[in-house]
Amino acid sequence: MILRPLPGFPTAPAAVMLAATLLAGPAAAQQGGPQAGQVSADYAVTFLGLTIGRGQMVSTTNGATYSTTLNARVTGVAAMFSGGSGTATAEGRFQGSQPVPTSYRLEVRSGGKVETVRIGMAGGNIASTVRDPDKPPHPRATPVLPEHLRGVLDPLSAGIFIAGGNGPVTGAAACERRTRIYTGHQRFDLIYSFVATQQVEIAGYKGEAAVCRVRFEPVAGYRPDRGDIRAARQRSAEVVLVPVTWGRALIPARITLSTGYGTGVARATRLALDPGPPTARRASAD
């Protein structure tokens, strides 16, 4: 269920917040410039306390460019009703300490069918979008206009968290941001605000973490009369970020998302946060 929406929550925020945004590539930047290396993480997703999905993220950088791959699959009870798996990949470069994506690809496999989305980007703007199958938008959906496709990030690149300024990495600077995201179908913003600093312990990390509140703001590609969209705007998610061992980059360790049907949680079960030289380990949800 990582690459599919949770019940009662719209497709885009569910896909992003329980997949790409939480599993994005923090091997991205440090104060004074990016550092070459690789970080990785394993995640489990639960809904109403039951495990419904697992995923693994691997992110690498050579100091100037980055590449992030996420593999995810439906597991547990959910696999009895909606089996499937998916892979998302994003590539880009750095402008200062900020990601500037160049390409994004999502492939979802379910029920013997394969759906793909490919996005080409240049200078922070969408250059091309190819969807297969290419489903037309709902006639009552708010149209995605050219102005909506400028100054945006793909879902994976949108999850690169870099604390600004010189204050504590796990302080307010870790959270305060508004991210403009395009999925290939919809445009929306995620608005982050700082809640607190707390202590966490996960395999691979023990120490301080920043807790952020996240609010969903639909922009285009949605039916304004949909009840789940209205409900999503009134709810907020919570993201817990832990720092990579160098610089000011962070990685999501836990996301809690409330829906009208219950609470979904994506949590890291293993983190490798010391970005040494890239290894041959391939991203896998197995």
N, C-alpha and C positions, 0 to 999 in steps of 0.2 A: 504493500500500500504506500510505499514511499513515493512512487512516481504517479500515483493516482490520488484523487481527492478523497478526503475523509467525508463520511456522511455529514450533511448539514453545513459543509464549508465549501466555498466556491473553488473551482478547479485551480486557478492560478495561485492564490495564496497557499492552498494546501500543497501543491506540487513544489512551490518554492520554499515554503517555510518548513516542510517536512522532508525536503530533499536538497535542492540546489543551494538555497541560501544558507542552510545549516552545514552543508558538506562542502563548502567552497575552499579555495586555495589560499591559505595564509602564508605559504612559503613565498611571500610576495615582496615585502619591503621592510626595511628597517630605517631608522633615522640616519640620514647620510647616504642612502642608496640601498638597493636590493643586494642580498647575499645569495650566492649560488647554493643550491641544496634541494632537499626533498623533505616533506612532512607527510604523514598519513594518519588515518583514523578509521576505526571500525565503529559502526553505529547500530543500535537496535531501536525499532519503533514499536510502541505499544499504544493500544487504544482500549479504554475501559479496563486497563490492567493486563490485557492479553497481548502477547507479541504478535505483530502482524507484518513486520518487515525487517530486513537487515540490509546494510549497505557498507561500502568501503570507499573512501576517498583517498586519492594519491595526488599530490600537487608538487610540481618541480619548477625550478627557475634557474636560469643561467646567469642571473643578475640583471638582465635587460628584458627578457621575455618570460612568460609563464605558461604553464599548461596544467590543467586540472581535469581529472577524470573521476567520475562517480559511477559505480556499479551498484545496483539495488535490485532486490527481489522480494516478492510477497512470500511470507512464511506463516507457519502456525495455522490457527483457525481460519484466518483470512484466505489462505490458499485453497480451502475447500470451496469457497464461493467465488473468488476472483483471483486466480493464479496469474502470474506474470512477472516480468523482469524488465529492466531498462538500463540504458547507459547514456550518460550525458558527458560531453567533453567541451571545454572552453579553452581557447588560446588567445594570447594577447601580449602586449608589451607594457612597459611602465613609462609614465610621464611624471618625472619626479618620483613620488611614492604612491601615485594613483594608478590603478589598472585602466588600460585602454584596450578593450577586447577587439579582436579581429575576426573571430569565428566562434560559432556555437553549434553543436549538434546534439539532438536528443533522439533516441530510438527506444520505443516502447514495444515490447513483445507480449502479446496476451491472446489466448484462445486461437493460436495458429496464425494470428494476424500481426503485422508489423506496421507501426506508425512512426514516421520520422518528421523532424523539423530541423531545417538547416538555416542558419542566419549568418550572413556576411556583414561585417561592420568596418567602418573607416572613420577615424577621427572622432569616435564617440557617437556616430550616427549610423542608422541602419541603411545598408547598401542593397541588401537582397534578402528575401525570405522565400524558402521553398518548403512546402508542406506536402506530404504524401501519406494518405490521400489528402487532397486539397478540398477540405470541407468549406462550403460557403458560410459566412457569418449569419447568425440569426437575423431575420429582417428587422427585429426591434432592437438589435444591439447597437450601442453607441459606436459610430464608425471610428476606426483608427485612421487618423489624418496624418499627413506628412509632418506636421509640427510635433506630433506625439513621438516621432521616431528620431528625434534629435537629442543629443546629450543623454543617452540611455546606456544601460548595461544589460548584458544577458543574465539569466538567473544564477549561473555559477560565479561569474565575475562579480556579481552584486554581493557575494558573501565574503569578499576579501575585506577583513576588518583591520584597520590601521589606526591606532590611537594618535591623535594630533597633539601638538604642543610638546611641553616638557614635563607635564605633571605625571602622576602615577599611571602606568599603563592600564591598570584595572580600575581606574577612576572614571569620572564622567566622560573623559575624552574618548573612551572606548566605545561609547554608545551614541553620542549626539550626532545624528546624521539623518539625511533623507535620501533614499535611494530610488532612482527612476529605473524601472525594470520593464523590459519587453520580452515576452515569452514566444513570440511568433504568432500568437493569436490575440493576446491582450496586453494592454499597458496599464500599469498600476505603480503606485509608490508605496514603499515601506518606510515608516517614520519611527526612528529609534529614540528613546530617551532613557537616561540613567536612573536606576532604582537604588542600587546599593552595591557594596563590595562584600563578598562572603568567602569563606573558606570551603574548598571542595577537595575531594580525593577520588581519583580515577586511576585505573591502571595506566601508568606512564606520566601521571602528574599529581602533585599534591601541593596546594598553596592557594593564593588568592585568585578570585575570579570576579569579573564585572557582571552584574545582573542588569539587563536592559529590558524595557517594555517596548513592544513593537505594535504599531497600529497600521492597518491596511487601508489604503485609499485608492479606490478604483478610478481609472482615468478614461479608458476607452476599450471597446471590444466586449462590453458587458451589457446585458439587458437591465435597464434601470428598474424594471418592475419585479426583478427576482428577489424573493424574500431572503435567500441566503446571502445575497450581496449586501442588503440592508443590515442584516444581522452581523455580518463580518465587520462592517464599518463601526459597529457599536462595541465589538469585543476587542481584546488585545491579547497578544501572545507574550511570552517571556523567554528571553534568550540568556543563557549563561555562557560567558566568554572567558577562555583561559589563554594566557600569553604563550607564544612561542618563546623558546629559550634565548633568542637574540632579538634585538630591535624592539619595535613597537607593534608588531603584528599579533593578532589573536585568532583563535579558532573556536567555533561553537562547541561546547561540551554538552549542552542540554537545551532543548526547546520544549516548552509547554504550550499547548494550543487548546483552548476551550471551544467546543462547538455546542450546538443545540442538542446533540446526542450524547455528549460526554467529553472526556479530556483525552487528547492524544499527546504522547511524549516521545520525543526523539532524544536519545542519550548516547553519549560516547561510551563504549565498553573498552576501548584501547586507544591511546594517543601516542604518537611518536613525534615529539615536538622539538627535538634537537636536530636541526636540518643539516646533517652532514652530506657527503657526496651522494647523489642519486644512486639508488640500488636498482637491481633488475627486477624487484618485486612488482608484479602486475596487479593493478586494481582488480579486486574480485569481491563479489558478495557471497561467495561460497564459504 
